[in-house]
Amino acid sequence: MRFTRLLSTIDAHAAGEPLRIITAGAPPLPGATILNRRRYLAAHHDHLRRLLLFEPRGHADMYGAILTPPVSPEADYGVIFLTNEGYSTMCGHGVVALTTVLLETGMLPRREPITTVTYDSPAGLIRARATVEGDQVSGVAFQNVPAFRYASKVAIEVSAGPVEVDIAYGGAFYALVEAAALGVDVQPGQVPLLTKLGMEVKRAVEARLEVCHPLEPELAGIYGTIISAPPQSEHADGRNITIYAEGAVDRSPCGTGTSAKLANFYAVGKIGLDQTYVHESVIGTTFTGRVLAETTVGELPAVVTEISGRGFITGFHQFVVAADDPTGDGFLVR
């Protein structure tokens, strides 16, 4: 056997959406901010993302994370999130799964009943609170970066016809559209059509207007499309599927997407302060969100949201790359 690389990971999921955390084999990332480190990673070590997320080690919908030392005094870790397209600005399911992994494996000490873990993310500081019962994390709630409505009733044209979408930010920018307006339902059997329409919406919005965070130019562009429908569970308030990055399908209700949806609701009075919203995914799993407070981002009214869910460890892996492997850094087949 002759290997050119050895990478260790811990795999987990939150509400069904996977997270592959690189624990060994990644190089140090220079930079005074997480955005700087993300930029360096993309420019010099993007092969790591492709190796671990693409086939034959991953798949088109795999998601990843690389931990770094913190850049702010209050943070425990910095984190960079990886997608099939590149590098996201924040990830809610990732925070839930990552916090679970750090505490259940002892990478950070557990304290009952609540342990706080703080992250430097590309979008800003994220504070997570884990409910700890012995050696188990039974739930994670995190306070997200401020979320806001960016635009409303943006008229676009897709293959289903003309539709109007709202644009909201919850750590990343999303186009929000009703499934009924697209003539579809949020069901696992319709995922190929939902993926196609979600990407059409994303591209149509990006062609229609420039989307950029008012305080950080690097936080720009539509990350995903949230297609919403009435809930199926009597315990949920809404159902959605999020199509993000390059046609990836979120199995979870999408944490940052839930924040964006809450901000959009709050802007038009559909939800109030401290009112819970149970968000159901395409596979029936849930996150719970609520609006904690009002704030501003630049001149835009915004809200501070909290998203809660549960994560589970699914595996401990050592991945190798054979020197003569013809698949190289990986590939994707859809």
Phi, psi and omega in degrees: 000136176223112183248143178263348182203144174230125181231132177254140178221159164244128179258145179209176172214157171230120180056029176097346181270127187284158171217125177252113185258121178282119182252342178202144177107349178271144181282162172298146181245112180286157177139142182277344178230162177294325176298320176297318180292322177298318179297318180294317179301315181295323184281327190243340186222032182296341178299332178296317178300313182293320180300317189266338181260328182278167171294152007270004181265338180227214179200175188297338182251012178290150181230148184221171178210142172240127177273144175228165169301152180291160175248350177241151186299329185274352185272149174272322180215157160263154180218139174238128183260140186245139178232179177290345181260329184167246190223123182273170183269330177199162180207117182287311179297328178296320178295317179297311181292317182296317179298318177300314181296312183301321184275319183288335178268354181082011176295333168231146181292141177269143174225124176278149356271346183232131172241131180261133176233130183242136184238142163270114176250166177303329181276345182140190184282133180238126179250119180249142176240120180257133172274119188248129176232098185068238180262012185242143172262115185265356177178154178225131173238134179232143174272118187275169171296158181305137180249150183205154172280131184258320180202153180229151176052048176281120183276125178224169178236128175232180184296336177281351181121188178287136177220161173248138180231153170258153177243128180219156182244133176221036190111342172205160181270137179230146166266127183252126183216148178278139178301322181299325179293336179264356180074029181229171173237153182273087182225147179306324181292345180255012184302317178302317179291319178299320178296314179300312181292322178300318178290326176298317178298312181304311183291325179292320178294316181296330177283338185272322182207157177272128182246121184209138177297136184293342183247343184220102184301335182285344176267082189221160176089157178280120180278322184200173177243128177259115179256116190253151179210167175298152182289157172263327179277141177291346181266358181253159180256340180196161182231149179204164163230135179250124175256117190229171179051231182258068177077020176285145182251119179281120177284335179273175175288356180074110183292308179292329176293323176296319175300315179298318180295319177298317179298320179294317176298315184297325182297335181244015174077020180275350176211149182248177178299136176065014176272128183279149177226115180268116188255123185259141181267177179294338178259004175093000175281164186224151161242154175245130180238156172205155178267121183271322187196162172268151176203192175224154172233106190063237178260004183268134171295140185217172178226153171263125182244158173236132179240135180230148179191193181226142179245160180218136174284136181243345180179160174238124191231150166236115181257139179236160176236117178285143185300328183251021179290118184288347180279352174057232183281358179117172183206167176231134172237126181248000000 
